[in-house]
Amino acid sequence: MSERTVPYCSRDLTASFLTETLREAGVIASARVTGFDVEPLNGRESFLGRLDRLRLRYDAEEHSAPASLIAKFSTDKAGLRMMLNMVQIYEREVRFYREIARSFETWTPDCHFAEVEPSTGHSILLLQDLADALVGDHLEGCTPDDARLAIRRLASFHAAWWEHRRLDTLSWLPSYDARADFMQAMYQQIWSSFREKYQDLLPEAFLELASRFQEHVADSCRRLARSPRTIVHGDYRLDNLLFDGSGPERKIVAIDWQMVACGQGPIDVAYFLVYCFEPSVRRRIELALLREYHEVLLEDGVSGYTFEDCRAAYRQAILQILFRVVTSGALLDLTSERGRALARSVARRCTEAAIDHDVAELMPRSEAAER
């Protein structure tokens, strides 16, 4: 391997580095990695980085030795990487796997190595390869049973960190309103380019709501950062969920923890239900799943949190989705067929949810706007 602190891509990896890493992680004892093949995971689009599968070869058989690993690197686009590094996207995921993931078993893939270069944003994760699991697709949606599993598992994770005493000790974990004013200024700065880029693709109702949101981004962030707080995934959608097994034994694993933050739990619930389901399906399952989410919180020890509190935060979180749609559309490369399909479907679903829940009411017009 080169002398870089962090391997920038799979070409920087060596068999000796992988051997040392797996031994330090307690995955292998005496076996040695003699070589590996690299397969880009082209079937799974990653806008913020690169994913490769490493197929490993060893000098001896060892029961625990993994046949393959997933190597996740930050994006090689320097400008985008530096911008994402400013908001600690890559550090958050590395620190999450180092300090949080193992406290909630089977929720995440095993992480054998996690490192980030704070000055450049270069990062690497070496993760368990869950090749047999089914990767979700938020364009296609999922079955009601899988949606229920995703919500229940999410609620248990949120309950475990609900107003936890460690929340304020994790210096790398940002509050959901961190840099709220900066986020609003950025949104306002990119709004014109976003509109020009997508105005022929997106519903007029979405463009109207998103334009009005320019003056409310910071306030929305601050509302969602208020107590009660927990650890939120921040990008909880089917593309980031893996399903394995069937029936009562079916398991779910969450990946892509780059947006992890400290905020109100319904942020994740709203993101999941609005992003991943056609409006007709969402309307049919939404209230029942929101109630189930709240019930699991109470079952797992959360107190003093009413269902009306939950619904109010859920509604605010739907409004906040506008920020994600606009910034993703403006900053990321969504020119592929799937990228444009994602932009169309998410904007349409977001618009319908915003109308259903009258989130415009959460954005009072200023006197200046009225003039």
GINOR-V279142 format. One record per helix or strand. SS is the DSSP state (@ for helix, = for strand). FROM is the first residue (numbers start at 1). LEN is the number of residues. If there is no record, write none. Layout:
BEGIN
ss: (SS SS)
from: (FROM FROM)
len: (LEN LEN)
END
This chain:
BEGIN
ss: (@ @ = = = @ @ @ = = = @ @ = @ @ @ = @ = @ = = @ @ @ @ @ @)
from: (10 15 33 49 68 78 89 101 111 123 134 144 167 175 180 204 217 230 238 241 247 251 261 266 279 307 337 359 367)
len: (3 10 8 10 7 9 11 3 6 6 2 17 3 1 19 12 8 3 3 4 3 4 3 11 21 25 20 4 4)
END
